Amino acid sequence: MNIPQIYITISIVVLLIVGLLIYVTSKNKKSGLLSPLAGLAFGFILAGLFFGERRVVGYSLLGIGVVLAVIDMIRKSRTG
């Protein structure tokens, strides 16, 4: 494994650990569920990490994921 693959692997492991900690420590199980838009954003971000060797593709997928996550946060903040 070369250095970029090691960084990608570490990033994925950290994301999984954070997700697991949030799921375990969540007091209200209803709030711990991902909305479909948040799930799609998470998928795009993971795809961007996997395709990180091709910078244009990787950064594009990461950007789409971040934009979708921000849209989801705005929608959730407006609905209460």
KAQUIUR-V78315 format. One record per residue. N is the residue number from 1. RES is the residue in one small letter. SS is DSSP state (H for helix, E for strand, C for the rest). OMEGA is omega in degrees with one decimal (* if undefined). NEAR is the number of other C-alpha atoms within 10 Angstrom. Layout:
BEGIN
N | RES | SS | OMEGA | NEAR
N | RES | SS | OMEGA | NEAR
END
This chain:
BEGIN
1 | m | C | 177.0 | 5
2 | n | C | -172.5 | 6
3 | i | H | 179.3 | 8
4 | p | H | 178.4 | 11
5 | q | H | 177.0 | 14
6 | i | H | 177.9 | 11
7 | y | H | 178.6 | 12
8 | i | H | 179.1 | 18
9 | t | H | 178.3 | 14
10 | i | H | 179.2 | 12
11 | s | H | -179.5 | 14
12 | i | H | 179.3 | 15
13 | v | H | 179.2 | 12
14 | v | H | 177.6 | 12
15 | l | H | 178.8 | 14
16 | l | H | 178.8 | 12
17 | i | H | 179.1 | 12
18 | v | H | 178.2 | 12
19 | g | H | 178.9 | 12
20 | l | H | 178.4 | 12
21 | l | H | 178.3 | 11
22 | i | H | -179.8 | 12
23 | y | H | -177.0 | 15
24 | v | H | -175.4 | 11
25 | t | H | -178.7 | 10
26 | s | C | 179.5 | 13
27 | k | C | -179.3 | 10
28 | n | C | -175.6 | 9
29 | k | C | 179.2 | 10
30 | k | C | -178.2 | 8
31 | s | C | -179.3 | 10
32 | g | C | -179.4 | 14
33 | l | C | 177.2 | 12
34 | l | C | 172.1 | 11
35 | s | C | 178.9 | 12
36 | p | H | 179.3 | 10
37 | l | H | 177.8 | 16
38 | a | H | 176.5 | 19
39 | g | H | 177.4 | 16
40 | l | H | 177.9 | 16
41 | a | H | 178.4 | 24
42 | f | H | 177.8 | 20
43 | g | H | 178.1 | 15
44 | f | H | 179.5 | 22
45 | i | H | 177.0 | 23
46 | l | H | 177.5 | 20
47 | a | H | 177.0 | 18
48 | g | H | 176.7 | 24
49 | l | H | -179.7 | 21
50 | f | H | -179.0 | 17
51 | f | C | -177.6 | 18
52 | g | C | -179.9 | 19
53 | e | C | 174.4 | 14
54 | r | C | -169.9 | 11
55 | r | H | -177.9 | 11
56 | v | H | -179.4 | 12
57 | v | H | -178.1 | 16
58 | g | H | -179.9 | 19
59 | y | H | 177.7 | 18
60 | s | H | 179.2 | 18
61 | l | H | 176.6 | 23
62 | l | H | 179.3 | 23
63 | g | H | 177.8 | 16
64 | i | H | 179.2 | 17
65 | g | H | 179.7 | 24
66 | v | H | 179.2 | 17
67 | v | H | 178.3 | 13
68 | l | H | 178.1 | 20
69 | a | H | 178.6 | 20
70 | v | H | 177.3 | 15
71 | i | H | 179.1 | 15
72 | d | H | 178.5 | 17
73 | m | H | 179.3 | 13
74 | i | H | 178.9 | 11
75 | r | H | 179.8 | 11
76 | k | H | -179.3 | 11
77 | s | H | 179.7 | 9
78 | r | H | -177.7 | 7
79 | t | H | 174.1 | 6
80 | g | C | * | 5
END
